[in-house]
Amino acid sequence: MAIIHIDFEKTIGKLKIMHSVNNVPVGNPVRKADYLSTHKYFEMAHIPYCRSHDASFCESYCGEFAVDVHRIFRDFDKDVNDESSYDFEYTDKYVKAAEDVGAHVFYRLGASIEHYKKKGTFPPKDYLKWAKICEHIIRHYIDGWNNGFHYTMDYWEIWNEPDCQNSDGTNPCWQGTMEEFYDFFVVVYRHLKTTFPNLIIGGPALCNAHRDQINHDFFSRLNKEKLVLDFFSFHGYNNDPKRFIEDADHAYECLKEFGVEDKTTLILNEWNYIRRWTGEGYIQSMHTIRNNKGASYIAGTMICGQKSRLEQMMYYDGKPGTWNGMFDAIFHTPLKGFYPFLIYGDMYTNTNEECLSSSSDDTVYCLAGKGENKYGIFITYFDDDDDAKDKDIEITIDNMKKDVLKSIEFKILDDDNDCQVFKNDTTSDSCFKTTLKTKPYTTYYITVSFI
């Protein structure tokens, strides 16, 4: 039996942003089929940020002409100050798709991953000119430059996975050396941070948090240049949500080594389930991403992210494609993986203060939140063992509001249910206990409302 204990009198801190995603909602304007759209689901889940990486792979965004710096500024020899040098048409549509659903774009400055022909991942011919191009892109979206906008776009990330290595030794994200990347990053970061001191600027979106030599060399260079990142971003793909807590701790130790742990926050801005990267393990992983086991993994990762040193997480990916476990790629209707976002979005919006929660079982994850008029409890049973057995989960809730009649609603996400209500209780006591017979990969959302 797994024993969960919740204490609503003991608060820990605010719920953090664990339900951001990569990329913006999609629709199908060519077919004039408004229902073939994910826009309303982004709204329902209160998705807060959409990271703009790999947008060029998606025809719904007119990818060839969107987001990447070399797709906006298409001829590097042109005048950086000339408005006609920039093509913002489809990137404007991309950003608007996020703004229309109440989200903001977390803008990745750089290029999409290039597994085959390389075009945008070469080191720029002139680092400072590239930085000034980025400056004008930023001004277009926050200062109205070049018939632009005044959006709230606070987060700007420099590059993506400069440390990436394929099995054949090639790098699909950076066609230079790491020393060249440090030179490049220093020039760009200094220019952008000096120009926009109030924006939140960082990077470099490393493949994972355990690139120890690169971490050391990167932060040594920043330290030498007297530069401090607003955020340090990295990625993670695994089959155990608890590893993200370890990843964040590892990254935090690097920040401590250089004395910036109170100045630089940690952002995990690509994550998803993977068991193995090749063969049958990869095929199994692609199935898992789209089924209820994958949804439980998402729930467990969100819960672990909240309990870690991370400030924010961004699931990869919210656009149609291989790594999207949220939506059907053709009809854009919700898959099982959408519902943890729905749950966490409700918790973040309505129960934004985390309360003490504990589980006696390391495969049963729990999170509790408290708001002015509502309590929320998020629970999932995830075990990557394909032979995991059913188990009882005993839940004890202590120190709810006294002398008030409370309605307790239980929703379930499993193979047969998509967050349907399966149980209701009422109590005027400050404590409540129940036991739930639970199959592997079942997720619960328990809410307490005051009558």
Residue pairs with C-beta under 8 A, 6 or more apart in sequence:
1 391
1 392
1 393
1 394
1 435
2 359
2 360
2 361
2 363
2 364
2 381
2 391
2 392
2 393
2 394
3 359
3 360
3 361
3 393
3 394
3 396
4 357
4 358
4 359
4 360
4 364
4 366
4 379
4 393
4 394
4 395
4 396
5 356
5 357
5 358
5 396
5 398
6 355
6 356
6 357
6 366
6 368
6 377
6 395
6 396
6 397
6 398
7 355
7 356
7 357
7 398
7 399
8 355
8 368
8 370
8 375
8 397
8 398
8 399
8 400
8 401
9 355
9 398
9 399
10 355
10 356
10 399
11 353
11 354
11 355
11 356
11 370
12 354
12 355
12 356
13 353
13 354
14 352
14 353
14 354
15 306
15 347
15 348
15 351
15 352
15 353
15 354
15 369
16 305
16 306
16 310
16 311
16 312
17 48
17 49
17 311
17 312
17 313
17 348
18 301
18 302
18 305
18 306
18 310
18 312
18 313
18 344
18 348
19 45
19 46
19 47
19 48
19 302
19 313
19 315
19 341
19 344
19 345
19 348
20 47
20 48
20 49
20 50
20 51
20 106
20 269
20 312
20 313
20 314
20 315
21 47
21 49
21 50
21 51
21 314
21 315
21 316
21 317
21 318
21 326
21 341
22 50
22 51
22 52
22 53
22 54
22 269
22 270
22 314
22 315
22 316
22 317
22 318
22 319
23 50
23 51
23 52
23 53
23 54
23 55
23 58
23 61
23 317
23 318
23 319
24 42
24 50
24 52
24 55
24 61
24 94
24 95
24 97
24 98
24 103
24 105
24 318
24 319
25 37
25 38
25 39
25 41
25 42
25 97
25 98
25 100
25 101
25 318
26 37
26 38
26 58
26 60
26 61
26 97
26 319
26 320
26 332
27 34
27 36
27 37
27 38
27 39
27 60
27 97
27 332
28 36
28 37
28 60
28 332
36 331
36 332
37 332
38 318
38 326
38 327
38 332
39 97
39 100
39 101
40 101
41 326
41 327
41 334
41 338
42 98
42 101
42 102
42 103
42 318
43 101
43 102
44 342
44 345
45 338
45 341
45 342
45 344
45 345
46 102
46 345
46 346
46 348
46 349
47 101
47 102
47 103
47 318
47 341
47 345
48 103
48 104
48 348
49 103
49 104
49 105
49 106
49 155
49 312
49 314
50 98
50 103
50 104
50 105
50 106
50 318
51 105
51 106
51 107
51 108
51 157
51 269
51 270
51 314
52 67
52 94
52 105
52 106
52 107
52 108
53 108
53 112
53 160
53 205
53 269
53 270
53 316
54 112
54 113
54 317
54 319
55 61
55 63
55 66
55 67
55 68
55 94
55 112
55 319
56 63
56 64
56 66
56 67
56 68
56 71
56 112
57 63
57 112
57 319
57 321
58 319
58 320
58 321
60 319
60 320
61 67
61 90
61 93
61 94
61 319
62 90
62 93
63 112
64 71
65 71
65 87
65 89
65 90
65 91
66 90
66 91
66 93
66 94
67 91
67 94
67 108
67 112
68 110
68 111
68 112
68 120
69 109
69 110
69 111
69 120
69 130
69 133
69 134
69 137
70 76
70 111
70 119
70 120
71 87
71 91
71 120
72 86
72 87
72 88
72 91
72 133
72 137
73 80
73 85
73 86
73 87
73 133
73 137
74 87
75 85
76 124
76 125
76 126
76 129
78 85
79 85
80 129
80 132
80 133
80 136
81 136
83 145
83 146
83 147
86 136
86 137
86 140
86 146
88 140
88 146
88 148
92 149
94 105
95 105
95 141
95 149
95 151
95 153
98 104
98 105
99 105
99 151
104 151
104 152
104 153
104 154
104 155
105 141
105 151
105 153
106 155
106 157
106 269
106 314
107 137
107 138
107 141
107 153
107 155
107 156
107 157
108 157
108 159
108 160
108 205
109 134
109 137
109 156
109 157
109 158
109 159
109 188
110 120
110 121
110 157
110 158
110 159
110 160
111 119
111 120
111 121
111 160
111 173
112 120
112 160
113 121
113 160
113 161
113 164
113 172
113 173
114 120
114 121
114 172
114 173
115 166
115 172
118 172
118 175
121 171
121 172
121 173
121 174
121 175
122 175
122 176
123 174
123 175
123 176
123 180
123 181
123 184
124 130
124 184
127 183
127 184
127 187
127 188
128 187
128 191
130 184
130 188
131 187
131 188
131 191
131 192
132 191
134 156
134 158
134 188
134 192
135 191
135 192
135 195
135 196
136 145
136 146
138 153
138 156
138 192
138 196
138 199
139 145
139 146
139 148
140 146
140 148
140 149
141 148
141 149
141 151
141 153
142 149
142 150
142 151
142 152
142 153
142 199
143 150
144 150
154 199
154 200
155 199
155 200
155 201
155 231
156 192
156 196
156 199
156 200
156 201
157 201
157 202
157 203
157 204
157 205
157 231
157 233
157 269
158 185
158 188
158 189
158 192
158 201
158 202
158 203
158 204
159 173
159 174
159 181
159 184
159 185
159 203
159 204
159 205
160 173
160 204
160 205
161 173
161 174
161 204
161 205
161 206
161 207
161 235
162 171
162 173
162 174
162 178
162 181
162 204
162 206
163 174
163 178
163 206
163 207
163 211
163 214
164 171
164 172
164 173
164 174
164 207
165 171
166 172
174 181
176 184
178 214
178 217
181 204
182 217
182 218
182 221
185 203
185 204
185 218
186 221
186 222
186 225
186 227
189 201
189 203
189 222
189 227
189 229
190 225
190 227
192 199
192 201
193 199
193 201
193 227
193 230
199 230
200 230
200 231
201 229
201 230
201 231
202 229
202 230
202 231
202 232
202 233
202 264
202 267
203 229
203 231
203 232
203 233
204 218
204 233
205 233
205 234
205 235
205 269
205 270
206 214
206 215
206 233
206 234
206 235
207 234
207 235
208 234
208 235
208 236
208 247
209 215
209 234
209 236
209 247
209 248
209 250
209 251
210 247
210 250
211 234
212 254
215 251
215 254
216 254
216 257
219 254
219 255
219 257
219 258
219 260
220 258
222 228
222 229
222 258
223 258
228 260
228 263
228 264
229 260
229 263
229 264
230 263
230 264
230 265
231 264
231 265
231 266
231 267
231 311
232 251
232 254
232 255
232 264
232 265
232 266
232 267
233 266
233 267
233 268
233 269
234 247
234 251
234 266
234 267
234 268
234 269
235 268
235 269
235 270
235 271
235 316
236 243
236 244
236 247
236 268
236 270
236 271
237 270
237 271
237 272
237 273
237 274
238 244
238 273
238 274
239 273
239 274
239 275
239 285
239 297
239 384
240 384
241 297
241 300
241 301
241 303
241 304
241 365
241 382
242 304
242 362
244 268
244 271
244 301
244 304
244 305
244 308
244 310
244 313
245 304
245 307
245 308
247 268
248 266
248 268
248 308
248 309
248 310
249 308
249 309
251 266
251 309
252 261
252 266
252 309
255 261
255 264
255 266
265 311
265 312
266 309
266 310
266 311
267 310
267 311
267 312
267 313
267 314
268 305
268 310
268 312
268 313
268 314
269 312
269 313
269 314
269 316
270 314
270 316
271 301
271 313
271 314
271 315
271 316
272 289
272 315
272 316
272 317
272 323
272 325
273 285
273 288
273 289
273 294
273 297
273 298
273 325
274 282
274 285
275 281
275 282
275 284
275 285
275 288
275 384
276 282
276 284
276 285
286 322
288 294
288 297
289 323
289 324
289 325
289 337
290 325
290 335
290 336
290 337
291 336
292 336
292 413
292 414
292 415
292 441
293 382
293 440
293 441
294 325
294 336
294 337
295 325
295 335
295 336
295 337
295 339
295 340
295 413
295 441
295 443
296 380
296 381
296 382
296 440
296 441
296 442
296 443
297 382
298 315
298 325
298 337
298 340
298 341
299 340
299 343
299 344
299 365
299 378
299 380
299 382
299 413
299 443
300 365
300 380
300 382
301 313
302 313
302 340
302 344
302 367
302 378
303 365
303 366
303 367
303 378
303 380
304 365
305 313
306 354
306 367
307 367
315 326
315 341
316 323
317 323
317 324
318 324
318 326
318 327
320 327
320 329
320 330
320 332
321 329
324 337
325 335
325 336
325 337
326 334
326 335
326 337
326 338
326 341
327 333
327 334
327 335
327 338
328 334
328 335
334 418
336 413
336 418
339 413
339 418
339 419
339 443
340 380
340 413
340 443
342 419
343 378
343 411
343 413
343 419
343 443
343 445
344 378
346 376
346 445
347 367
347 369
347 376
347 378
348 369
350 371
350 373
350 374
350 376
351 369
351 370
351 371
351 374
351 375
351 376
352 369
352 371
353 369
353 370
353 371
354 367
354 368
354 369
354 370
355 368
355 369
355 370
355 375
356 368
357 366
357 367
357 368
357 377
358 366
359 365
359 366
361 391
363 381
363 382
363 383
363 388
364 379
364 380
364 381
364 391
364 393
365 379
365 380
365 381
365 382
366 377
366 378
366 379
367 377
367 378
367 379
368 375
368 376
368 377
368 378
369 375
369 376
369 377
369 378
370 376
373 449
373 450
374 447
374 448
374 449
374 450
375 400
375 447
375 448
376 445
376 446
376 447
376 448
377 395
377 397
377 444
377 445
377 446
377 447
377 448
378 443
378 444
378 445
379 393
379 395
379 443
379 444
379 445
379 446
380 441
380 442
380 443
380 444
381 391
381 393
381 438
381 439
381 440
381 441
381 442
381 443
382 440
382 441
383 440
388 440
389 440
390 437
390 438
390 439
390 440
391 438
392 435
392 436
392 437
392 438
393 435
393 436
393 438
394 433
394 434
394 435
395 433
395 434
395 435
395 436
395 446
396 431
396 432
396 433
397 431
397 432
397 433
397 448
398 430
398 431
399 430
399 431
400 406
400 429
400 430
400 431
400 432
400 448
401 430
401 450
402 430
403 428
404 428
404 450
404 451
405 426
405 427
405 428
405 450
405 451
406 426
406 427
406 428
406 432
406 448
406 449
406 450
406 451
407 424
407 425
407 426
407 448
407 449
407 450
407 451
408 424
408 425
408 426
408 427
408 432
408 446
408 447
408 448
409 421
409 423
409 424
409 446
409 447
409 448
409 449
410 421
410 422
410 423
410 424
410 425
410 436
410 444
410 445
410 446
411 419
411 420
411 421
411 422
411 444
411 445
411 446
411 447
412 419
412 420
412 422
412 442
412 443
412 444
413 419
413 442
413 443
413 444
413 445
414 439
414 441
414 442
414 443
415 439
415 441
419 445
425 432
425 434
426 451
436 444
